[in-house]
């Protein structure tokens, strides 16, 4: 058996020689001192040899792993030399999984939102290309795909594993259509994966409890901008990401009778522009927020870097720190709104779905063009009255306690701009 110490001690001689490790694995040493790993094996009663790298680029441990993999292939009746040549040709001809996946991605790109497209290619690069990208699409078998997916599941990333399997399946189908692939092993393993448990986002549905929760959170010792962001989220029932990235340029007619928030398509899950009719209470929040961030791009900028929005987990942390972990999350306001307003206005489900920017499925969705702007304005004003019943004006959130530099804790009242004090 070889060791690294023995290998380093090997010296070139006047002619090539071999030093065996075991299982057919040996190190071939040339007169110039080059050391390469080789494996001797028999297939169909014929002795064959395969070379798979130089030492020390390929370590002793890695060489043994390669030997074991080749011997597994032989036990399964496969020719490792032929498979290596197939992989080499796959790279040359563009028939690797990565090449086919990138071709599939390029041809589907126009139908996806930029953020969704980036998430797809990033996930494939991280989870598949790094380890299996150079394999020919024909080299994949159900056990290979299953092992790859289960490795992701073992990280407690069941949702990621499910999406990777779906995307791999789409690539295999694309390869079949292109005349390169022959089957879809990712489809075969679907039934062998861990069941995906669909769980609703935690949300408080009772209006009284919802009001209490908002009052509790807004009395917290934290930065006023964070509390204003949570209140705007509760009032507009958009998705948390849409509040995080809200820009001042998206708000129109704030001093008029019909103020709106025009959210661009690239930030919407549906990929369509969404217009939010703003209630007077929502405008009140924006006026308060302008006292903090009115000169910047974002309505709710990151405190450490105003050129970026507030961090992704900030609102969730605010609710959790206030004692509502597992009871309510930022996304939960949408469930609170839907449950209460559908109950109060039976027969107006389409209005509520439009308020939540839900896509109407099927043919009906293709022909549904009504956006119910005026009715939604009335509904959002009613919703604001229900959840802010007895609540102070948004500007008072600027005056409460907030986290400051410890050296300045003696003054815990935020200094308002001179224009706001007039």
MARVO-381830 format. One record per residue (C-alpha): residue in one letter; z, x, y; chain. Coordinates in steps of 0.25 Angstrom, whole numbers, plus 5000, padded with zeros to 4 digits. Example, Ala and Ser with C-alpha at 12.3 -4.5 7.8 and 13.67 -1.06 7.14 Angstrom:
<atoms>
atom aa = a	z = 5031	x = 5049	y = 4982	ch = A
atom aa = s	z = 5029	x = 5055	y = 4996	ch = A
</atoms>
This chain:
<atoms>
atom aa = x	z = 5000	x = 5000	y = 5000	ch = A
atom aa = x	z = 4996	x = 5005	y = 5014	ch = A
atom aa = x	z = 5006	x = 5006	y = 5026	ch = A
atom aa = x	z = 5003	x = 5009	y = 5040	ch = A
atom aa = x	z = 5009	x = 5022	y = 5039	ch = A
atom aa = x	z = 5000	x = 5026	y = 5027	ch = A
atom aa = x	z = 4988	x = 5021	y = 5034	ch = A
atom aa = x	z = 4991	x = 5029	y = 5047	ch = A
atom aa = x	z = 4993	x = 5042	y = 5038	ch = A
atom aa = x	z = 4979	x = 5041	y = 5032	ch = A
atom aa = x	z = 4970	x = 5052	y = 5036	ch = A
atom aa = x	z = 4954	x = 5053	y = 5035	ch = A
atom aa = x	z = 4949	x = 5061	y = 5024	ch = A
atom aa = x	z = 4935	x = 5067	y = 5022	ch = A
atom aa = x	z = 4930	x = 5054	y = 5016	ch = A
atom aa = x	z = 4934	x = 5039	y = 5017	ch = A
atom aa = x	z = 4946	x = 5034	y = 5008	ch = A
atom aa = x	z = 4953	x = 5021	y = 5005	ch = A
atom aa = x	z = 4968	x = 5018	y = 5005	ch = A
atom aa = x	z = 4972	x = 5005	y = 4998	ch = A
atom aa = x	z = 4982	x = 4995	y = 5002	ch = A
atom aa = x	z = 4982	x = 4984	y = 4992	ch = A
atom aa = x	z = 4974	x = 4972	y = 4988	ch = A
atom aa = x	z = 4961	x = 4979	y = 4990	ch = A
atom aa = x	z = 4964	x = 4983	y = 5005	ch = A
atom aa = x	z = 4962	x = 4997	y = 5009	ch = A
atom aa = x	z = 4960	x = 5007	y = 5021	ch = A
atom aa = x	z = 4947	x = 5014	y = 5021	ch = A
atom aa = x	z = 4949	x = 5028	y = 5029	ch = A
atom aa = x	z = 4936	x = 5035	y = 5034	ch = A
atom aa = x	z = 4935	x = 5050	y = 5036	ch = A
atom aa = x	z = 4936	x = 5047	y = 5051	ch = A
atom aa = x	z = 4949	x = 5040	y = 5049	ch = A
atom aa = x	z = 4945	x = 5026	y = 5051	ch = A
atom aa = x	z = 4953	x = 5016	y = 5042	ch = A
atom aa = x	z = 4948	x = 5003	y = 5039	ch = A
atom aa = x	z = 4953	x = 4991	y = 5030	ch = A
atom aa = x	z = 4945	x = 4987	y = 5018	ch = A
atom aa = x	z = 4947	x = 4978	y = 5007	ch = A
atom aa = x	z = 4941	x = 4979	y = 4993	ch = A
atom aa = x	z = 4940	x = 4965	y = 4985	ch = A
atom aa = x	z = 4931	x = 4959	y = 4974	ch = A
atom aa = x	z = 4923	x = 4946	y = 4976	ch = A
atom aa = x	z = 4914	x = 4941	y = 4965	ch = A
atom aa = x	z = 4917	x = 4953	y = 4956	ch = A
atom aa = x	z = 4912	x = 4963	y = 4967	ch = A
atom aa = x	z = 4921	x = 4973	y = 4975	ch = A
atom aa = x	z = 4919	x = 4971	y = 4990	ch = A
atom aa = x	z = 4926	x = 4977	y = 5002	ch = A
atom aa = x	z = 4929	x = 4972	y = 5016	ch = A
atom aa = x	z = 4933	x = 4980	y = 5029	ch = A
atom aa = x	z = 4942	x = 4973	y = 5039	ch = A
atom aa = x	z = 4946	x = 4982	y = 5050	ch = A
atom aa = x	z = 4951	x = 4996	y = 5054	ch = A
atom aa = x	z = 4966	x = 5001	y = 5053	ch = A
atom aa = x	z = 4974	x = 5001	y = 5062	ch = A
atom aa = x	z = 4966	x = 4989	y = 5069	ch = A
atom aa = x	z = 4968	x = 4981	y = 5057	ch = A
atom aa = x	z = 4983	x = 4984	y = 5052	ch = A
atom aa = x	z = 4988	x = 4985	y = 5038	ch = A
atom aa = x	z = 4994	x = 4972	y = 5039	ch = A
atom aa = x	z = 4981	x = 4965	y = 5044	ch = A
atom aa = x	z = 4973	x = 4972	y = 5033	ch = A
atom aa = x	z = 4982	x = 4966	y = 5023	ch = A
atom aa = x	z = 4981	x = 4952	y = 5029	ch = A
atom aa = x	z = 4966	x = 4954	y = 5029	ch = A
atom aa = x	z = 4966	x = 4958	y = 5014	ch = A
atom aa = x	z = 4974	x = 4946	y = 5010	ch = A
atom aa = x	z = 4965	x = 4937	y = 5018	ch = A
atom aa = x	z = 4953	x = 4942	y = 5011	ch = A
atom aa = x	z = 4959	x = 4941	y = 4997	ch = A
atom aa = x	z = 4963	x = 4927	y = 5000	ch = A
atom aa = x	z = 4948	x = 4924	y = 5004	ch = A
atom aa = x	z = 4944	x = 4931	y = 4990	ch = A
atom aa = x	z = 4954	x = 4922	y = 4983	ch = A
atom aa = x	z = 4947	x = 4910	y = 4989	ch = A
atom aa = x	z = 4933	x = 4915	y = 4985	ch = A
atom aa = x	z = 4929	x = 4919	y = 4999	ch = A
atom aa = x	z = 4921	x = 4932	y = 5002	ch = A
atom aa = x	z = 4929	x = 4939	y = 5014	ch = A
atom aa = x	z = 4918	x = 4948	y = 5017	ch = A
atom aa = x	z = 4908	x = 4936	y = 5018	ch = A
atom aa = x	z = 4918	x = 4929	y = 5027	ch = A
atom aa = x	z = 4919	x = 4941	y = 5036	ch = A
atom aa = x	z = 4904	x = 4942	y = 5038	ch = A
atom aa = x	z = 4904	x = 4927	y = 5041	ch = A
atom aa = x	z = 4914	x = 4928	y = 5051	ch = A
atom aa = x	z = 4907	x = 4940	y = 5057	ch = A
atom aa = x	z = 4894	x = 4932	y = 5058	ch = A
atom aa = x	z = 4902	x = 4920	y = 5063	ch = A
atom aa = x	z = 4905	x = 4928	y = 5075	ch = A
atom aa = x	z = 4891	x = 4933	y = 5077	ch = A
atom aa = x	z = 4885	x = 4919	y = 5076	ch = A
atom aa = x	z = 4896	x = 4912	y = 5084	ch = A
atom aa = x	z = 4901	x = 4904	y = 5072	ch = A
atom aa = x	z = 4915	x = 4907	y = 5073	ch = A
atom aa = x	z = 4925	x = 4896	y = 5075	ch = A
atom aa = x	z = 4928	x = 4901	y = 5089	ch = A
atom aa = x	z = 4913	x = 4902	y = 5093	ch = A
atom aa = x	z = 4911	x = 4888	y = 5087	ch = A
atom aa = x	z = 4923	x = 4883	y = 5094	ch = A
atom aa = x	z = 4919	x = 4888	y = 5108	ch = A
atom aa = x	z = 4905	x = 4882	y = 5106	ch = A
atom aa = x	z = 4912	x = 4869	y = 5103	ch = A
atom aa = x	z = 4921	x = 4870	y = 5115	ch = A
atom aa = x	z = 4909	x = 4873	y = 5124	ch = A
atom aa = x	z = 4902	x = 4861	y = 5120	ch = A
atom aa = x	z = 4914	x = 4852	y = 5121	ch = A
atom aa = x	z = 4919	x = 4858	y = 5134	ch = A
atom aa = x	z = 4913	x = 4848	y = 5144	ch = A
atom aa = x	z = 4920	x = 4836	y = 5138	ch = A
atom aa = x	z = 4934	x = 4842	y = 5140	ch = A
atom aa = x	z = 4943	x = 4844	y = 5152	ch = A
atom aa = x	z = 4944	x = 4858	y = 5156	ch = A
atom aa = x	z = 4959	x = 4859	y = 5152	ch = A
atom aa = x	z = 4956	x = 4852	y = 5139	ch = A
atom aa = x	z = 4945	x = 4862	y = 5136	ch = A
atom aa = x	z = 4953	x = 4874	y = 5139	ch = A
atom aa = x	z = 4964	x = 4869	y = 5130	ch = A
atom aa = x	z = 4954	x = 4867	y = 5118	ch = A
atom aa = x	z = 4948	x = 4881	y = 5119	ch = A
atom aa = x	z = 4962	x = 4888	y = 5122	ch = A
atom aa = x	z = 4968	x = 4881	y = 5110	ch = A
atom aa = x	z = 4956	x = 4886	y = 5101	ch = A
atom aa = x	z = 4957	x = 4900	y = 5106	ch = A
atom aa = x	z = 4972	x = 4901	y = 5104	ch = A
atom aa = x	z = 4973	x = 4894	y = 5091	ch = A
atom aa = x	z = 4960	x = 4896	y = 5083	ch = A
atom aa = x	z = 4951	x = 4907	y = 5090	ch = A
atom aa = x	z = 4961	x = 4918	y = 5090	ch = A
atom aa = x	z = 4963	x = 4917	y = 5074	ch = A
atom aa = x	z = 4951	x = 4910	y = 5069	ch = A
atom aa = x	z = 4940	x = 4910	y = 5079	ch = A
atom aa = x	z = 4932	x = 4921	y = 5073	ch = A
atom aa = x	z = 4931	x = 4913	y = 5059	ch = A
atom aa = x	z = 4917	x = 4907	y = 5056	ch = A
atom aa = x	z = 4919	x = 4891	y = 5057	ch = A
atom aa = x	z = 4915	x = 4891	y = 5042	ch = A
atom aa = x	z = 4927	x = 4901	y = 5039	ch = A
atom aa = x	z = 4937	x = 4890	y = 5042	ch = A
atom aa = x	z = 4943	x = 4882	y = 5031	ch = A
atom aa = x	z = 4953	x = 4871	y = 5031	ch = A
atom aa = x	z = 4965	x = 4881	y = 5027	ch = A
atom aa = x	z = 4961	x = 4890	y = 5038	ch = A
atom aa = x	z = 4961	x = 4879	y = 5049	ch = A
atom aa = x	z = 4974	x = 4873	y = 5043	ch = A
atom aa = x	z = 4981	x = 4886	y = 5044	ch = A
atom aa = x	z = 4977	x = 4888	y = 5058	ch = A
atom aa = x	z = 4981	x = 4874	y = 5062	ch = A
atom aa = x	z = 4994	x = 4875	y = 5055	ch = A
atom aa = x	z = 4998	x = 4888	y = 5062	ch = A
atom aa = x	z = 4997	x = 4880	y = 5075	ch = A
atom aa = x	z = 5005	x = 4869	y = 5069	ch = A
atom aa = x	z = 5016	x = 4879	y = 5065	ch = A
atom aa = x	z = 5018	x = 4882	y = 5080	ch = A
atom aa = x	z = 5022	x = 4867	y = 5082	ch = A
atom aa = x	z = 5009	x = 4865	y = 5089	ch = A
atom aa = x	z = 5004	x = 4853	y = 5081	ch = A
atom aa = x	z = 4996	x = 4847	y = 5092	ch = A
atom aa = x	z = 4989	x = 4860	y = 5095	ch = A
atom aa = x	z = 4986	x = 4862	y = 5080	ch = A
atom aa = x	z = 4980	x = 4848	y = 5080	ch = A
atom aa = x	z = 4971	x = 4851	y = 5092	ch = A
atom aa = x	z = 4966	x = 4864	y = 5086	ch = A
atom aa = x	z = 4962	x = 4857	y = 5073	ch = A
atom aa = x	z = 4954	x = 4847	y = 5080	ch = A
atom aa = x	z = 4947	x = 4857	y = 5089	ch = A
atom aa = x	z = 4944	x = 4866	y = 5077	ch = A
atom aa = x	z = 4938	x = 4854	y = 5070	ch = A
atom aa = x	z = 4929	x = 4851	y = 5082	ch = A
atom aa = x	z = 4924	x = 4866	y = 5081	ch = A
atom aa = x	z = 4921	x = 4865	y = 5066	ch = A
atom aa = x	z = 4914	x = 4852	y = 5068	ch = A
atom aa = x	z = 4906	x = 4859	y = 5079	ch = A
atom aa = x	z = 4903	x = 4871	y = 5070	ch = A
atom aa = x	z = 4898	x = 4861	y = 5059	ch = A
atom aa = x	z = 4889	x = 4854	y = 5069	ch = A
atom aa = x	z = 4883	x = 4868	y = 5074	ch = A
atom aa = x	z = 4880	x = 4871	y = 5059	ch = A
atom aa = x	z = 4890	x = 4882	y = 5059	ch = A
atom aa = x	z = 4902	x = 4876	y = 5052	ch = A
atom aa = x	z = 4903	x = 4868	y = 5039	ch = A
atom aa = x	z = 4916	x = 4860	y = 5039	ch = A
atom aa = x	z = 4928	x = 4857	y = 5048	ch = A
atom aa = x	z = 4940	x = 4863	y = 5041	ch = A
atom aa = x	z = 4949	x = 4858	y = 5053	ch = A
atom aa = x	z = 4946	x = 4844	y = 5050	ch = A
atom aa = x	z = 4950	x = 4846	y = 5036	ch = A
atom aa = x	z = 4964	x = 4851	y = 5039	ch = A
atom aa = x	z = 4968	x = 4839	y = 5049	ch = A
atom aa = x	z = 4976	x = 4832	y = 5039	ch = A
atom aa = x	z = 4984	x = 4845	y = 5035	ch = A
atom aa = x	z = 4990	x = 4847	y = 5049	ch = A
atom aa = x	z = 5003	x = 4843	y = 5054	ch = A
atom aa = x	z = 5003	x = 4828	y = 5059	ch = A
atom aa = x	z = 5003	x = 4827	y = 5074	ch = A
atom aa = x	z = 5015	x = 4818	y = 5079	ch = A
atom aa = x	z = 5010	x = 4811	y = 5091	ch = A
atom aa = x	z = 5022	x = 4809	y = 5100	ch = A
atom aa = x	z = 5023	x = 4802	y = 5114	ch = A
atom aa = x	z = 5027	x = 4809	y = 5126	ch = A
atom aa = x	z = 5042	x = 4806	y = 5129	ch = A
atom aa = x	z = 5042	x = 4796	y = 5140	ch = A
atom aa = x	z = 5053	x = 4787	y = 5147	ch = A
atom aa = x	z = 5047	x = 4773	y = 5147	ch = A
atom aa = x	z = 5059	x = 4765	y = 5153	ch = A
atom aa = x	z = 5057	x = 4764	y = 5168	ch = A
atom aa = x	z = 5072	x = 4765	y = 5171	ch = A
atom aa = x	z = 5073	x = 4777	y = 5162	ch = A
atom aa = x	z = 5060	x = 4783	y = 5169	ch = A
atom aa = x	z = 5066	x = 4781	y = 5183	ch = A
atom aa = x	z = 5079	x = 4787	y = 5179	ch = A
atom aa = x	z = 5072	x = 4799	y = 5173	ch = A
atom aa = x	z = 5064	x = 4801	y = 5185	ch = A
atom aa = x	z = 5076	x = 4801	y = 5194	ch = A
atom aa = x	z = 5083	x = 4810	y = 5185	ch = A
atom aa = x	z = 5072	x = 4820	y = 5185	ch = A
atom aa = x	z = 5070	x = 4819	y = 5200	ch = A
atom aa = x	z = 5085	x = 4823	y = 5202	ch = A
atom aa = x	z = 5083	x = 4836	y = 5195	ch = A
atom aa = x	z = 5086	x = 4849	y = 5201	ch = A
atom aa = x	z = 5071	x = 4854	y = 5201	ch = A
atom aa = x	z = 5059	x = 4857	y = 5210	ch = A
atom aa = x	z = 5055	x = 4845	y = 5218	ch = A
atom aa = x	z = 5040	x = 4847	y = 5215	ch = A
atom aa = x	z = 5043	x = 4845	y = 5200	ch = A
atom aa = x	z = 5050	x = 4832	y = 5202	ch = A
atom aa = x	z = 5039	x = 4827	y = 5211	ch = A
atom aa = x	z = 5029	x = 4830	y = 5200	ch = A
atom aa = x	z = 5036	x = 4822	y = 5190	ch = A
atom aa = x	z = 5037	x = 4810	y = 5199	ch = A
atom aa = x	z = 5022	x = 4811	y = 5202	ch = A
atom aa = x	z = 5020	x = 4812	y = 5187	ch = A
atom aa = x	z = 5028	x = 4799	y = 5185	ch = A
atom aa = x	z = 5021	x = 4792	y = 5196	ch = A
atom aa = x	z = 5007	x = 4795	y = 5192	ch = A
atom aa = x	z = 5009	x = 4796	y = 5177	ch = A
atom aa = x	z = 4998	x = 4806	y = 5176	ch = A
atom aa = x	z = 4999	x = 4817	y = 5166	ch = A
atom aa = x	z = 5009	x = 4829	y = 5169	ch = A
atom aa = x	z = 4997	x = 4839	y = 5170	ch = A
atom aa = x	z = 4991	x = 4831	y = 5181	ch = A
atom aa = x	z = 5003	x = 4831	y = 5190	ch = A
atom aa = x	z = 5005	x = 4846	y = 5187	ch = A
atom aa = x	z = 4991	x = 4849	y = 5192	ch = A
atom aa = x	z = 4991	x = 4839	y = 5203	ch = A
atom aa = x	z = 4984	x = 4845	y = 5216	ch = A
atom aa = x	z = 4985	x = 4840	y = 5230	ch = A
atom aa = x	z = 4970	x = 4838	y = 5231	ch = A
atom aa = x	z = 4970	x = 4827	y = 5220	ch = A
atom aa = x	z = 4978	x = 4817	y = 5228	ch = A
atom aa = x	z = 4971	x = 4808	y = 5238	ch = A
atom aa = x	z = 4975	x = 4798	y = 5249	ch = A
atom aa = x	z = 4990	x = 4801	y = 5248	ch = A
atom aa = x	z = 4991	x = 4795	y = 5262	ch = A
atom aa = x	z = 4983	x = 4783	y = 5259	ch = A
atom aa = x	z = 4985	x = 4770	y = 5252	ch = A
atom aa = x	z = 4978	x = 4774	y = 5238	ch = A
atom aa = x	z = 4983	x = 4788	y = 5235	ch = A
atom aa = x	z = 4977	x = 4794	y = 5222	ch = A
atom aa = x	z = 4978	x = 4807	y = 5214	ch = A
atom aa = x	z = 4965	x = 4811	y = 5208	ch = A
atom aa = x	z = 4967	x = 4820	y = 5196	ch = A
atom aa = x	z = 4954	x = 4828	y = 5192	ch = A
atom aa = x	z = 4948	x = 4826	y = 5178	ch = A
atom aa = x	z = 4951	x = 4840	y = 5174	ch = A
atom aa = x	z = 4966	x = 4837	y = 5174	ch = A
atom aa = x	z = 4965	x = 4824	y = 5167	ch = A
atom aa = x	z = 4966	x = 4822	y = 5152	ch = A
atom aa = x	z = 4954	x = 4812	y = 5152	ch = A
atom aa = x	z = 4946	x = 4822	y = 5160	ch = A
atom aa = x	z = 4944	x = 4811	y = 5171	ch = A
atom aa = x	z = 4949	x = 4810	y = 5185	ch = A
atom aa = x	z = 4961	x = 4802	y = 5186	ch = A
atom aa = x	z = 4965	x = 4795	y = 5199	ch = A
atom aa = x	z = 4980	x = 4792	y = 5201	ch = A
atom aa = x	z = 4983	x = 4781	y = 5211	ch = A
atom aa = x	z = 4996	x = 4786	y = 5218	ch = A
atom aa = x	z = 5008	x = 4777	y = 5220	ch = A
atom aa = x	z = 5016	x = 4779	y = 5233	ch = A
atom aa = x	z = 5027	x = 4786	y = 5225	ch = A
atom aa = x	z = 5017	x = 4796	y = 5220	ch = A
atom aa = x	z = 5012	x = 4799	y = 5234	ch = A
atom aa = x	z = 5026	x = 4801	y = 5238	ch = A
atom aa = x	z = 5028	x = 4811	y = 5227	ch = A
atom aa = x	z = 5015	x = 4819	y = 5232	ch = A
atom aa = x	z = 5020	x = 4818	y = 5247	ch = A
atom aa = x	z = 5033	x = 4825	y = 5242	ch = A
atom aa = x	z = 5026	x = 4835	y = 5234	ch = A
atom aa = x	z = 5017	x = 4839	y = 5245	ch = A
atom aa = x	z = 5029	x = 4844	y = 5253	ch = A
atom aa = x	z = 5031	x = 4854	y = 5242	ch = A
atom aa = x	z = 5016	x = 4858	y = 5238	ch = A
atom aa = x	z = 5007	x = 4851	y = 5248	ch = A
atom aa = x	z = 5001	x = 4865	y = 5252	ch = A
atom aa = x	z = 4997	x = 4868	y = 5237	ch = A
atom aa = x	z = 4987	x = 4864	y = 5227	ch = A
atom aa = x	z = 4996	x = 4857	y = 5217	ch = A
atom aa = x	z = 5005	x = 4846	y = 5220	ch = A
atom aa = x	z = 5016	x = 4852	y = 5211	ch = A
atom aa = x	z = 5014	x = 4867	y = 5211	ch = A
atom aa = x	z = 5021	x = 4877	y = 5202	ch = A
atom aa = x	z = 5033	x = 4882	y = 5210	ch = A
atom aa = x	z = 5030	x = 4897	y = 5206	ch = A
atom aa = x	z = 5015	x = 4896	y = 5208	ch = A
atom aa = x	z = 5011	x = 4885	y = 5218	ch = A
atom aa = x	z = 4996	x = 4888	y = 5213	ch = A
atom aa = x	z = 5000	x = 4881	y = 5200	ch = A
atom aa = x	z = 5005	x = 4868	y = 5196	ch = A
atom aa = x	z = 5019	x = 4865	y = 5191	ch = A
atom aa = x	z = 5021	x = 4870	y = 5176	ch = A
atom aa = x	z = 5017	x = 4861	y = 5165	ch = A
atom aa = x	z = 5032	x = 4859	y = 5159	ch = A
atom aa = x	z = 5039	x = 4857	y = 5173	ch = A
atom aa = x	z = 5039	x = 4842	y = 5173	ch = A
atom aa = x	z = 5043	x = 4841	y = 5158	ch = A
atom aa = x	z = 5054	x = 4851	y = 5161	ch = A
atom aa = x	z = 5059	x = 4843	y = 5172	ch = A
atom aa = x	z = 5060	x = 4830	y = 5163	ch = A
atom aa = x	z = 5066	x = 4838	y = 5152	ch = A
atom aa = x	z = 5077	x = 4845	y = 5161	ch = A
atom aa = x	z = 5081	x = 4832	y = 5167	ch = A
atom aa = x	z = 5084	x = 4827	y = 5153	ch = A
atom aa = x	z = 5072	x = 4820	y = 5148	ch = A
atom aa = x	z = 5066	x = 4829	y = 5138	ch = A
atom aa = x	z = 5061	x = 4821	y = 5126	ch = A
atom aa = x	z = 5062	x = 4808	y = 5135	ch = A
atom aa = x	z = 5051	x = 4810	y = 5145	ch = A
atom aa = x	z = 5040	x = 4820	y = 5148	ch = A
atom aa = x	z = 5031	x = 4821	y = 5160	ch = A
atom aa = x	z = 5019	x = 4814	y = 5152	ch = A
atom aa = x	z = 5029	x = 4803	y = 5149	ch = A
atom aa = x	z = 5027	x = 4796	y = 5162	ch = A
atom aa = x	z = 5014	x = 4791	y = 5157	ch = A
atom aa = x	z = 5020	x = 4784	y = 5146	ch = A
atom aa = x	z = 5031	x = 4778	y = 5155	ch = A
atom aa = x	z = 5020	x = 4773	y = 5164	ch = A
atom aa = x	z = 5011	x = 4767	y = 5153	ch = A
atom aa = x	z = 5023	x = 4760	y = 5146	ch = A
atom aa = x	z = 5029	x = 4754	y = 5158	ch = A
atom aa = x	z = 5016	x = 4750	y = 5166	ch = A
atom aa = x	z = 5009	x = 4745	y = 5154	ch = A
atom aa = x	z = 5021	x = 4736	y = 5151	ch = A
atom aa = x	z = 5021	x = 4731	y = 5165	ch = A
atom aa = x	z = 5006	x = 4728	y = 5166	ch = A
atom aa = x	z = 5001	x = 4723	y = 5153	ch = A
atom aa = x	z = 4986	x = 4722	y = 5152	ch = A
atom aa = x	z = 4984	x = 4734	y = 5162	ch = A
atom aa = x	z = 4983	x = 4745	y = 5152	ch = A
atom aa = x	z = 4970	x = 4751	y = 5157	ch = A
atom aa = x	z = 4977	x = 4753	y = 5171	ch = A
atom aa = x	z = 4989	x = 4760	y = 5164	ch = A
atom aa = x	z = 4979	x = 4769	y = 5156	ch = A
atom aa = x	z = 4971	x = 4772	y = 5169	ch = A
atom aa = x	z = 4984	x = 4776	y = 5176	ch = A
atom aa = x	z = 4987	x = 4786	y = 5165	ch = A
atom aa = x	z = 4972	x = 4791	y = 5165	ch = A
atom aa = x	z = 4971	x = 4788	y = 5150	ch = A
atom aa = x	z = 4956	x = 4788	y = 5145	ch = A
atom aa = x	z = 4952	x = 4774	y = 5139	ch = A
atom aa = x	z = 4946	x = 4777	y = 5125	ch = A
atom aa = x	z = 4933	x = 4773	y = 5119	ch = A
atom aa = x	z = 4922	x = 4765	y = 5125	ch = A
atom aa = x	z = 4932	x = 4757	y = 5134	ch = A
atom aa = x	z = 4935	x = 4770	y = 5141	ch = A
atom aa = x	z = 4921	x = 4773	y = 5143	ch = A
atom aa = x	z = 4919	x = 4761	y = 5151	ch = A
atom aa = x	z = 4933	x = 4760	y = 5157	ch = A
atom aa = x	z = 4930	x = 4764	y = 5172	ch = A
atom aa = x	z = 4942	x = 4756	y = 5179	ch = A
atom aa = x	z = 4953	x = 4765	y = 5184	ch = A
atom aa = x	z = 4962	x = 4754	y = 5190	ch = A
atom aa = x	z = 4965	x = 4762	y = 5202	ch = A
atom aa = x	z = 4971	x = 4751	y = 5211	ch = A
atom aa = x	z = 4979	x = 4745	y = 5199	ch = A
atom aa = x	z = 4984	x = 4759	y = 5195	ch = A
atom aa = x	z = 4989	x = 4761	y = 5209	ch = A
atom aa = x	z = 4997	x = 4749	y = 5208	ch = A
atom aa = x	z = 5003	x = 4753	y = 5194	ch = A
atom aa = x	z = 5006	x = 4767	y = 5199	ch = A
atom aa = x	z = 5014	x = 4761	y = 5211	ch = A
atom aa = x	z = 5021	x = 4752	y = 5202	ch = A
atom aa = x	z = 5024	x = 4763	y = 5192	ch = A
atom aa = x	z = 5030	x = 4772	y = 5204	ch = A
atom aa = x	z = 5039	x = 4760	y = 5208	ch = A
atom aa = x	z = 5044	x = 4759	y = 5194	ch = A
atom aa = x	z = 5048	x = 4773	y = 5191	ch = A
atom aa = x	z = 5053	x = 4777	y = 5205	ch = A
atom aa = x	z = 5061	x = 4765	y = 5207	ch = A
atom aa = x	z = 5073	x = 4770	y = 5215	ch = A
atom aa = x	z = 5068	x = 4784	y = 5216	ch = A
atom aa = x	z = 5068	x = 4792	y = 5229	ch = A
atom aa = x	z = 5055	x = 4796	y = 5236	ch = A
atom aa = x	z = 5048	x = 4808	y = 5231	ch = A
atom aa = x	z = 5052	x = 4817	y = 5243	ch = A
atom aa = x	z = 5066	x = 4816	y = 5239	ch = A
atom aa = x	z = 5063	x = 4825	y = 5227	ch = A
atom aa = x	z = 5060	x = 4836	y = 5237	ch = A
atom aa = x	z = 5074	x = 4835	y = 5242	ch = A
atom aa = x	z = 5082	x = 4836	y = 5229	ch = A
atom aa = x	z = 5087	x = 4848	y = 5222	ch = A
atom aa = x	z = 5078	x = 4858	y = 5217	ch = A
atom aa = x	z = 5078	x = 4872	y = 5210	ch = A
atom aa = x	z = 5078	x = 4883	y = 5221	ch = A
atom aa = x	z = 5080	x = 4898	y = 5221	ch = A
atom aa = x	z = 5095	x = 4900	y = 5217	ch = A
atom aa = x	z = 5097	x = 4907	y = 5231	ch = A
atom aa = x	z = 5093	x = 4894	y = 5238	ch = A
atom aa = x	z = 5101	x = 4884	y = 5230	ch = A
atom aa = x	z = 5110	x = 4881	y = 5242	ch = A
atom aa = x	z = 5098	x = 4873	y = 5248	ch = A
atom aa = x	z = 5092	x = 4863	y = 5237	ch = A
atom aa = x	z = 5084	x = 4854	y = 5246	ch = A
atom aa = x	z = 5070	x = 4857	y = 5247	ch = A
atom aa = x	z = 5065	x = 4860	y = 5261	ch = A
atom aa = x	z = 5054	x = 4850	y = 5265	ch = A
atom aa = x	z = 5042	x = 4854	y = 5274	ch = A
atom aa = x	z = 5044	x = 4851	y = 5288	ch = A
atom aa = x	z = 5033	x = 4840	y = 5288	ch = A
atom aa = x	z = 5040	x = 4833	y = 5277	ch = A
atom aa = x	z = 5053	x = 4833	y = 5285	ch = A
atom aa = x	z = 5047	x = 4826	y = 5297	ch = A
</atoms>
